[in-house]
Amino acid sequence: MNISQTLTRTSLLSSHFSILNLPKLPSPHGFQQNCRRIRCIPELSIPESIAISEPLIPNSTEDSAEDTVEQLLSPQDNKIVSKMMKMERKPSGGAVLRDNNGRWFPYLDKFKVNDVYLSSAEVLEAIDPLILDVRKERFRNVVRNRSFGVCLVVEGLSDYGNVSAVCRSADALGLQSVHAVSCDSSKRFRDNRHVSMGSEKWLDIEVWNSTPECFNVLKSRGYRIATTHLGKNTASIHDIDWSCPTAIVVGNENRGISEEALELSDLHCSIPMNGMVDSFNVSVAAGILMHQAVFDRTLRLGSHGDLTSEESQILLAEFFLRHSKSAITMAYEYAKRKLSNPTPKL
């Protein structure tokens, strides 16, 4: 192959492949080696006649280098949190929509792509080829055991290792909803991602400016507010009926629950302790509370998971969309095909 052919071939290849520069690795002979890997980037054909102006691969919050705790858990900049949730959600303010049994479920059965809406069934159909069967079965099992009947509120935690640990426990126990009342810190969330094991990706995290704002919205959704407290007139967590929609509130590591939260709550609960110490680490306390709630709900209701078949399908579609950037891309491609081939009206 002559030089001109070689250059031409190299030029063609460079339009289809990107070079990933990996960190330098020490050589056994003391030399530094530059390791590079070639990754194929498939091209996507985009018909000009289709009016989809959104980027095919939206920026992922999981891969962003700027996902600090201050950004993730700050009501001043809540864009990162909102991007984590894909399906359309019911409004938080004003009239809150609940089902006939008074249960709160946050999602609507539609995913918006500009002016096009995909139903959960269409989202599942679009992304299904991308996800391995074993992964899909894992999603289904998780959704089957998910519930919005109990949610967790963290009020002003300053140690984000605790926030991460709490998120991991919530995910493992089947709670889908976590609420964070803001606090001031700029410590990087990635620093504690090894604690949460990426569980925040699969949770619905909502951030609030203040405790009253958070509690008012939760009460409008049908939740009673249960704050942990060491004072008198508290109920043991073993004596509470957790089958009622309940928001469990844990407080700051040093100050505990604020006086404001105690006054606005519907009940105070405590964890029985028999040792010399009179408190648990906040992430441990949250784990014990959530575990007791799930245990009690299972005894009373037969299972913790209580989503209807329609709600389960919507949440499954939400998980499919959160799977990867490629999942979002496939949903956008499906929406383009839907626009170019509209269903005829009968």
NORKALIN-V801294 format. One record per helix or strand of 3 or more residues. SS is the DSSP state (2 for helix, 1 for strand). FROM is the first residue (numbers start at 1). TO is the last residue. Records with the same first field share a line. If there is no record, write none. Layout:
SS = FROM-TO, FROM-TO
This chain:
2 = 3-14, 69-72, 79-84, 120-130, 133-144, 160-173, 190-196, 199-202, 211-220, 237-239, 259-264, 282-301, 309-322, 325-340
1 = 17-21, 36-40, 111-113, 116-118, 150-155, 177-181, 204-208, 224-228, 246-250, 267-270
